Amino acid sequence: MSLLVERHELGPVGTNCYVVRHDESAAEAVVVDPGADVAELPEACAGILITHSHWDHLGGVATYALRTEASVYMPRVEAPVLAQPENWFPEIELRPYEADVLLDGGETIELAGIAFETLNVPGHSPGHLAYHADGALFSGDVLFAGSVGRTDIPYGDWGTLVDSIRGLIERFPPETVVYSGHGPETTLGAELERNPFLDELRVS
């Protein structure tokens, strides 16, 4: 089965937000990383999945969750950032919210007829999660088309990030579609073949 995935570039830096449906007849959708609350996001939302707690991925979480009454799922390690964003981003106006379901990685979440597998992929941030369902990998800021997540930021670590990407490549087939936090979609195979930041994975 192939999921229906809509991409919306939201917030001040155009962070990718994904609206995911089982098929065209699905009454509800799952929303990944709402960087802003906009009219294009569906009223019928079965759940909000957060990959990590950087401000550009959290901008619309509180208002969208309150509008739709959908539960918010996010990494346990990073949930305090959403609960008290002023402690991490004092210069940015970000509405606080208490996540409803805290995740560690390794769980399977059933939402809107879709089974999402949660994957612990730290390196860009300490509790970063990716979500996999039916050949689609929502990678947040771990892996992009032609690039990878930054590690020159607080709590970033290059070696950990590479290990996380290696784990994804070893676990899933090369045709797995990667829906990143920024930029166009790609596949794991395409990135292993030509992503300049993954040279060490090609020789190992």
Buried (B, 14 or more C-beta within 10 A) or exposed (E): EEBEBBBBEBBEEBBBBBBBBBEEEBEBBBBBBBBBBBEEBBEEBBBBBBBBBBBBBBBBBBBBBEEBEBBBBBBBBBBBBBEEBEEBBEEEEBBBBEBBBBBEBEBEBEBBBBEBBBBBBBBBBBBBBBBBBBBBBBBBBBBBBBBBBBBEEEBBBBEBBBBBBBBBBEEBEEEBBBBBBBBEBBBBBBBBEEBEBBEEBEEE
